[in-house]
Amino acid sequence: MQRSYFFLFFDKFPAGSGTFPEAKERLGRVLGPDKNEGSEMSQHVLTSKGTVVPRRTLRPLLPAELTSETEKRKRAIFDDIISNKLGYSLSSPSKPPPSDYVPYADGELDSPPIYELDEDPVDNDGTAVFEKPITDHFIHAELRLPQGENLMSAKVIG
C-alpha cells in the first residue's frame, strides 16, 4: 500500500533548471504519482501556496526533523495555511467566492427530451446490435504491431 499526503521536502525548482548544487528545499505534502509529467515517474506535491506541482526530486523528513519542535511548528503552520485556503475535506474554504463570480450557464434552460425506443436497435440483417460480442468489431481491422525494432502491418482475422 502506497502512502500519500505525508510531509516531505522537495526542490523549489524543477529538475534541470540549473540550480544545482544550491537547491532550495521546501516543505510540502505528497499527493500521489503524476503519470503525465515528464518521462520518469514524478509525484504531485502540494505546496504551502495551495498549488500542486510535479516533482521528481523529493525526500521524506528525517527522524530528527519529525521530532523537532521547530519542524512540528512549521508543519502545523503549513496545515493551517492549506485548510484556510482550500478548506477541509468535509467543509468548504472559509473565504466566500469573489463578488464578480458568475456561475456557468450555456443558455439552455430545459434538458433535451429523451426518447425511448419500443424495440431494440438492429443492424441490416435484423440482428440485435448490442448482443454481439465487442470483439466482433475488431475482426478485419488493420493495425501496426511492433516486430523487433520495426512496425509491421497486420490484419485481425476471425
C-alpha positions, 0 to 999 in steps of 0.5 A, spaced: 500 500 500 502 506 497 502 512 502 500 519 500 499 526 503 505 525 508 510 531 509 516 531 505 521 536 502 522 537 495 526 542 490 523 549 489 525 548 482 524 543 477 529 538 475 534 541 470 533 548 471 540 549 473 540 550 480 544 545 482 548 544 487 544 550 491 537 547 491 532 550 495 528 545 499 521 546 501 516 543 505 510 540 502 505 534 502 505 528 497 499 527 493 500 521 489 504 519 482 503 524 476 503 519 470 503 525 465 509 529 467 515 528 464 518 521 462 520 518 469 515 517 474 514 524 478 509 525 484 504 531 485 506 535 491 502 540 494 505 546 496 504 551 502 501 556 496 495 551 495 498 549 488 500 542 486 506 541 482 510 535 479 516 533 482 521 528 481 526 530 486 523 529 493 525 526 500 521 524 506 523 528 513 528 525 517 527 522 524 530 528 527 526 533 523 519 529 525 521 530 532 523 537 532 519 542 535 521 547 530 519 542 524 512 540 528 511 548 528 512 549 521 508 543 519 502 545 523 503 552 520 503 549 513 496 545 515 493 551 517 495 555 511 492 549 506 485 548 510 484 556 510 485 556 503 482 550 500 478 548 506 477 541 509 475 535 506 468 535 509 467 543 509 468 548 504 474 554 504 472 559 509 473 565 504 466 566 500 467 566 492 469 573 489 463 578 488 464 578 480 463 570 480 458 568 475 456 561 475 456 557 468 450 557 464 450 555 456 443 558 455 439 552 455 434 552 460 430 545 459 434 538 458 433 535 451 427 530 451 429 523 451 426 518 447 425 511 448 425 506 443 419 500 443 424 495 440 431 494 440 436 497 435 438 492 429 443 492 424 441 490 416 440 483 417 435 484 423 440 482 428 440 485 435 446 490 435 448 490 442 448 482 443 454 481 439 460 480 442 465 487 442 470 483 439 466 482 433 468 489 431 475 488 431 475 482 426 478 485 419 481 491 422 488 493 420 493 495 425 501 496 426 504 491 431 511 492 433 516 486 430 523 487 433 525 494 432 520 495 426 512 496 425 509 491 421 502 491 418 497 486 420 490 484 419 485 481 425 482 475 422 476 471 425 
